[in-house]
């Protein structure tokens, strides 16, 4: 019984650890522009917080 509890707890712990690593990992998934026709000085911003957003709770 104790060995079964150890195996189950280690399995759950390893699943938790793997999910934490995959969720907190940083990867740059920006597509490469092979046929870029835009000017090189134009910047593209992917910042979702650039516009002000009012949130109110009533």
N, C-alpha and C positions, 0 to 999 in steps of 0.2 A: 504494500500500500504506500509506504513512504517513497519507494523507488518510482512508483507511478506518478506521485505528486511532484517529484523532482523532474521527471521527464516532461511532464505537462508544463510546469513552470518554466523550465529552460526553453521549451518550444515557444511558449508565448513571449518570453523575454527576447528571444532571437527575432521573432516576427515584429515585435515592437521596435527593436533596435534597427532592423532593416528598413522599416517604414519611416522611422525618424531620419535615417540617412538619406533615403530617397526623397523625402519631402523637404529637407533642409539643404539639399545639394544645390549648387548654383551652376547652371549651364546656360550658355549664350545660344539661344535658338534663333538668332536673327538670320534671315535668308541672305545669301550672298548675291549681290547685284552683279551679274555677269554682263548685262547689256544696259548700262546706266546711261540714260540720255539726259538726265537732269544736270544742272550746273554743279560743279564741285563745291561751290560756296553755299548752296542751299542746304539747310539742316532740317532733318526730319526728327520731330520730337515724339516719343512714345510715352510721355509723361501723362498719366491719367489725372494727375492732381494740378495740372496747369490752370484749369478754370476753377473759379471759386464756386463752391456749392454750399447752399444754406440748408441745414437740416434742423427741423423743429419738431419737438415732441409736445403734443397738446393733450 
